[in-house]
Amino acid sequence: MKTPENANEKFSEFIAKKKFVEQPYPNFYPGIADEKMRPIFTKKINKIATDFKNVAESEKPTDKKYQEKIGIGLSRFADIYLELDTEDRERVCMYFEELMDIVGLESSNGQLNKFMYGFDPMEKPKEKKWTDSHGNVFIEKGIEVSIIPAKYNKTGKKYKVFLYNETTENIGIIKDLIIKPREFKVFNVSDKDTLKLDNGVKFMFGETYGLEVEDKKSQVSGLGGKYLTDYGVPNEIDFAFVIVPVGKGD
């Protein structure tokens, strides 16, 4: 890379200016959240400016050398990273981008994105894939998880379905069978049966896949993880749900 002729002048101006102060639109910044951290942050930013200046004055400045300095500069914030709120992290990244503009560096090689978001949104996420005990396939790609349900053939097999009533009303099943508020019941449901509640919710096994829930009013939430313990779900249960007020389900 060829260092611009006015680079030294711009580095000096950058180091001299007061940093982490309030900025108006379009680069709005409310100012540093914790005033006592200003000199600490400023020193770290000015150090990376000096690092860039040294590379710019070297015989053969390259993208890689500048990017290495970016990595070193960002690592200096590791000890105070948790004290940086979103606006402060954005401001740190903007200072790095100003220095990149001075030398004509087009990319940080994803380092600023990782500092800002914890990952590089431009980086193609790696795909992880696994299958659970029911044969369902889970595909994790970045922060997204896709589920490919297992094919299901009805055989008359029975499953234990746990239902907890978290509403203030009785939930009727058939005739005199009800689930009172703050009460649960366990149903032995055949994969050829349909369990219908008087609030309109249905539990049944589909023609192709496993247990399905018809919940037009959003009254059902599935239970898993620590909630199985919180709701006292027995170990032998195959499926666990909580019935909640209309619109509160997932």
C-alpha positions as CSV (number, residue, x, y, z in Angstrom):
1,M,0.0,0.0,0.0
2,K,1.1,3.5,-0.8
3,T,0.9,5.8,2.2
4,P,-0.9,9.1,1.4
5,E,1.3,12.2,1.5
6,N,-0.8,13.9,4.2
7,A,-1.1,10.8,6.4
8,N,1.2,12.2,9.2
9,E,-0.7,15.4,9.4
10,K,-4.0,13.5,9.7
11,F,-2.6,11.2,12.3
12,S,-1.5,14.2,14.4
13,E,-4.9,15.8,14.1
14,F,-6.6,12.5,15.0
15,I,-4.4,12.1,18.2
16,A,-4.9,15.7,19.2
17,K,-8.7,15.8,19.1
18,K,-10.9,15.2,22.1
19,K,-12.6,11.8,21.9
20,F,-15.7,10.2,23.1
21,V,-17.6,13.5,23.2
22,E,-21.2,14.0,22.2
23,Q,-21.7,14.0,18.5
24,P,-24.8,15.3,16.5
25,Y,-26.7,13.5,13.7
26,P,-25.8,11.8,11.3
27,N,-23.0,10.3,13.5
28,F,-25.0,10.7,16.6
29,Y,-23.2,9.7,19.8
30,P,-24.5,10.7,23.3
31,G,-21.0,10.9,24.8
32,I,-19.2,8.4,26.9
33,A,-21.5,6.7,29.4
34,D,-18.9,6.8,32.3
35,E,-16.9,10.0,32.2
36,K,-14.0,8.6,34.3
37,M,-13.4,6.1,31.5
38,R,-12.7,8.8,28.9
39,P,-8.9,9.1,29.4
40,I,-8.6,5.3,29.5
41,F,-10.5,4.8,26.2
42,T,-8.7,7.8,24.6
43,K,-5.3,6.4,25.5
44,K,-6.2,3.1,23.9
45,I,-7.4,4.7,20.7
46,N,-4.4,7.0,20.4
47,K,-2.1,4.0,20.8
48,I,-3.7,2.3,17.7
49,A,-3.2,5.6,15.9
50,T,0.5,5.5,16.7
51,D,0.6,1.9,15.6
52,F,-0.9,2.8,12.3
53,K,1.5,5.7,11.9
54,N,4.5,3.4,12.4
55,V,3.2,1.0,9.7
56,A,2.5,3.9,7.4
57,E,6.1,5.1,7.8
58,S,7.6,1.6,7.3
59,E,9.2,0.6,4.0
60,K,6.5,-1.8,3.0
61,P,3.1,-1.1,4.6
62,T,0.5,-3.7,3.7
63,D,-3.2,-4.5,4.4
64,K,-2.1,-7.4,6.6
65,K,0.2,-5.3,8.8
66,Y,-2.6,-2.7,9.4
67,Q,-5.1,-5.5,10.1
68,E,-2.6,-7.0,12.6
69,K,-2.5,-3.7,14.4
70,I,-6.3,-3.5,14.4
71,G,-6.3,-6.9,16.2
72,I,-3.8,-5.7,18.8
73,G,-5.7,-2.4,19.3
74,L,-9.0,-4.2,19.9
75,S,-7.4,-6.6,22.3
76,R,-6.5,-3.6,24.5
77,F,-10.2,-3.2,25.2
78,A,-10.5,-6.8,26.5
79,D,-10.1,-5.8,30.1
80,I,-12.9,-3.2,30.0
81,Y,-15.1,-4.7,27.2
82,L,-18.0,-5.4,29.6
83,E,-18.0,-1.7,30.6
84,L,-18.6,-0.6,27.0
85,D,-22.2,0.0,26.2
86,T,-23.5,-0.3,22.6
87,E,-22.9,3.4,21.7
88,D,-19.3,3.3,23.1
89,R,-18.5,0.2,21.1
90,E,-19.9,1.8,18.0
91,R,-17.7,4.9,18.7
92,V,-14.6,2.8,19.2
93,C,-15.2,1.1,15.8
94,M,-15.8,4.5,14.1
95,Y,-12.4,5.7,15.4
96,F,-10.8,2.6,13.9
97,E,-12.6,3.3,10.6
98,E,-11.2,6.9,10.7
99,L,-7.7,5.6,10.9
100,M,-8.4,3.1,8.1
101,D,-9.6,6.0,5.9
102,I,-6.3,7.9,6.6
103,V,-4.2,5.1,5.1
104,G,-6.8,3.8,2.5
105,L,-7.4,0.5,4.3
106,E,-10.7,-0.9,3.0
107,S,-11.3,-3.9,5.4
108,S,-10.5,-4.8,9.0
109,N,-10.9,-8.5,7.9
110,G,-14.1,-8.8,10.0
111,Q,-12.4,-7.7,13.2
112,L,-14.5,-4.7,13.8
113,N,-17.7,-6.6,13.3
114,K,-16.6,-9.3,15.7
115,F,-15.8,-6.6,18.3
116,M,-19.2,-4.9,17.8
117,Y,-21.5,-7.8,17.5
118,G,-19.5,-10.8,18.9
119,F,-19.4,-12.3,15.4
120,D,-18.8,-11.2,11.8
121,P,-22.2,-10.9,10.0
122,M,-20.3,-11.0,6.7
123,E,-18.8,-14.3,7.5
124,K,-20.7,-17.4,6.3
125,P,-21.8,-19.2,9.4
126,K,-20.7,-22.8,9.8
127,E,-23.5,-25.4,9.8
128,K,-24.0,-27.8,12.7
129,K,-26.3,-30.8,12.3
130,W,-27.6,-33.4,14.8
131,T,-30.5,-35.8,15.4
132,D,-32.5,-36.2,18.6
133,S,-33.8,-39.4,20.1
134,H,-37.1,-39.0,18.2
135,G,-35.3,-38.8,14.8
136,N,-35.9,-35.0,14.4
137,V,-33.0,-33.3,12.6
138,F,-31.7,-30.0,13.9
139,I,-29.6,-27.7,11.7
140,E,-27.8,-24.8,13.4
141,K,-26.4,-22.1,11.1
142,G,-25.2,-19.0,13.0
143,I,-28.1,-17.9,15.2
144,E,-30.7,-19.7,13.2
145,V,-31.9,-23.2,13.9
146,S,-34.0,-25.2,11.5
147,I,-35.8,-28.4,12.4
148,I,-36.7,-31.2,10.0
149,P,-39.3,-33.3,11.7
150,A,-38.8,-37.1,11.7
151,K,-41.2,-39.0,9.5
152,Y,-43.9,-40.6,11.6
153,N,-45.8,-43.9,11.1
154,K,-48.8,-44.4,13.3
155,T,-48.6,-47.8,15.2
156,G,-51.0,-47.2,18.1
157,K,-48.1,-46.4,20.4
158,K,-49.0,-44.5,23.6
159,Y,-47.2,-41.4,24.8
160,K,-47.5,-39.6,28.1
161,V,-48.6,-36.0,27.6
162,F,-48.2,-33.6,30.6
163,L,-50.7,-30.6,30.7
164,Y,-50.5,-27.9,33.3
165,N,-53.3,-25.3,33.7
166,E,-51.8,-21.9,34.3
167,T,-55.1,-20.0,33.7
168,T,-57.7,-19.0,36.3
169,E,-60.4,-21.2,34.7
170,N,-61.1,-24.9,34.7
171,I,-60.2,-26.6,31.4
172,G,-62.6,-29.3,30.4
173,I,-61.6,-32.5,28.6
174,I,-64.6,-34.7,28.4
175,K,-67.8,-34.6,30.5
176,D,-66.7,-34.3,34.2
177,L,-62.9,-34.5,33.5
178,I,-61.3,-31.1,34.1
179,I,-57.9,-29.6,34.9
180,K,-58.3,-27.1,37.6
181,P,-56.2,-23.9,37.8
182,R,-52.6,-24.6,39.0
183,E,-53.2,-28.3,38.5
184,F,-51.7,-30.8,36.0
185,K,-52.7,-34.1,34.6
186,V,-50.9,-36.7,32.6
187,F,-52.6,-38.3,29.6
188,N,-51.8,-41.6,28.0
189,V,-52.4,-40.6,24.4
190,S,-52.3,-43.1,21.5
191,D,-50.8,-41.9,18.3
192,K,-54.2,-42.6,16.7
193,D,-56.0,-40.5,19.2
194,T,-56.9,-36.8,19.4
195,L,-56.9,-35.0,22.8
196,K,-59.3,-32.1,22.6
197,L,-59.7,-29.4,25.2
198,D,-62.8,-27.3,25.6
199,N,-60.8,-24.1,25.0
200,G,-60.3,-25.2,21.4
201,V,-56.8,-26.6,21.7
202,K,-56.1,-30.0,20.1
203,F,-53.2,-32.4,20.5
204,M,-53.0,-35.1,17.8
205,F,-50.5,-37.1,15.8
206,G,-50.3,-36.0,12.2
207,E,-50.4,-38.2,9.1
208,T,-46.8,-37.6,8.4
209,Y,-45.1,-36.2,11.5
210,G,-45.3,-36.7,15.2
211,L,-47.3,-34.8,17.9
212,E,-48.9,-31.7,16.5
213,V,-50.8,-28.9,18.4
214,E,-53.7,-27.0,16.9
215,D,-53.6,-23.7,18.9
216,K,-55.5,-21.0,17.0
217,K,-55.7,-18.6,20.0
218,S,-52.0,-19.0,21.2
219,Q,-52.9,-20.8,24.5
220,V,-50.1,-23.4,24.6
221,S,-46.4,-23.2,25.6
222,G,-44.1,-26.1,25.3
223,L,-41.9,-27.0,28.4
224,G,-38.3,-28.0,28.3
225,G,-35.0,-27.5,30.1
226,K,-35.2,-26.1,33.6
227,Y,-39.0,-25.6,33.2
228,L,-39.5,-29.3,33.4
229,T,-38.2,-29.2,37.0
230,D,-40.0,-25.9,37.8
231,Y,-43.4,-27.4,36.8
232,G,-42.7,-30.8,38.5
233,V,-42.8,-32.8,35.2
234,P,-42.2,-36.5,35.9
235,N,-39.2,-38.1,34.2
236,E,-41.3,-40.6,32.2
237,I,-43.2,-37.8,30.3
238,D,-42.8,-37.7,26.5
239,F,-44.3,-34.3,25.9
240,A,-45.0,-31.5,28.3
241,F,-47.1,-28.3,27.8
242,V,-48.6,-25.5,29.9
243,I,-52.0,-24.0,29.1
244,V,-51.8,-20.2,29.4
245,P,-54.2,-17.3,28.9
246,V,-55.2,-16.5,25.3
247,G,-52.4,-14.8,23.4
248,K,-49.7,-15.8,25.8
249,G,-48.6,-19.0,24.2
250,D,-45.6,-19.7,22.0
